[in-house]
Amino acid sequence: MRILSAFVALIALFGAVTPAQAAAMPQCGDTLRQSVTLTADLECPGTAGLIVGANGVTINLNGHKLSGSPAISMTDVDGTMIRNGTVAAINIVADNATNTRFVDATVGNMNGTYLWNGTTSVTFVRSRIDAWRLFCGARCHLLNSTFTMNQIYADHLLIRGDQGTMNGINHIGAIEADIVNTKLNPFSVGGSQRLTIRDSELDGFELIATGRIELLRNTFSGGNWVGVHRPVNGVIRGNRFEKMRSAGLFVDPKETLSGPLVIERNTFAENVGDGLRIDVPIPLDITVRKNTSENNGQHGMWATAGAVTDGGGNVSTNDALGCFTIVCA
């Protein structure tokens, strides 16, 4: 009884104990220093949406839409997460905003140009991204996401998985780029120091790469060609180049390679022109071995005389003109 009486006295003195109230719905232009959850759309025409002012802030869109000019501003902050909703804007400010994450979000606008600067690093997870130009800064990861863009660029770029959807894009550029297990319809893909594409499906395109290149176990189909027009080194292995409007794989760097290039165990099939065409004005360090060509409209495999090392094991089946300077069984 004494304990109960004491408890009743405390209630009378301090009031009933209730759970802490959730943070209020933010308003246009608010600077966030703690995580928030939207309870309705927050549309801020002509003014800033939300400004992230502390590390580790989560903006839970809670199924709602956030817009503004910019919709979100993140400067000199770390660990911002935006999740579960739509960020509809032609501008998002991200300067030195490290470890930013968009999760289960729809982001951007096809009229938008997003210039994220400095040490900014961003990861998109299970998200949809639309942009005219997206410059991601130091690092950009697109994981199990879909996108339509004219251009994307980052110092270090990773595109991995895409929920089985063919993504539309014109140019992918980076210092180091990795494209893994995804579907792309690009015009050109580049990595100035390193470009890796593996286990993916792509239309034909031009490789703008001048360092190490690795094309591993991909299917390239339906474009003009896969064109390697810069001096590179590396390996092109286990790919299928099919149904191109010209050659399947067209290698024509005009400068000496910085290291060896090996083209092996690929299939060149049903291309309008040559399956493999290596057209170089000077001998380069290129080895061609254990490839298969079939049903190509011109040569199965063609190379400038003396330009490549024939590693043997190449096979031509039902190509209109067989092979030239490369020995094919």
Secondary structure, DSSP 8 states (H G I E B T S, - for coil): -HHHHHHHHHHHHH-------------TTEEESS-EE-SS-EE-TTS--EEE-STT-EEE-TT-EEE-TTSEEEES-B--EEEEEEE--S--EEES-BTEEEEEEEEEEEEEEEE-BTT-EEEEES-EEEEEEEE-TTEEEEES-EEEEEEEEEEEEEEE--TT--EEEEEEEEEEEEEES-EEE-SEEEESSEEEEES-EE--EEEEESSEEEEES-EEESSS-EEE-S--EEEEES-EEES-SS-SEEE--SS--SS-EEEES-EEES-SS-SEEE--SS--SEEEES-EEES-SS-SEEE-TTSSEEEE-BEEES-SS-EESS-B-
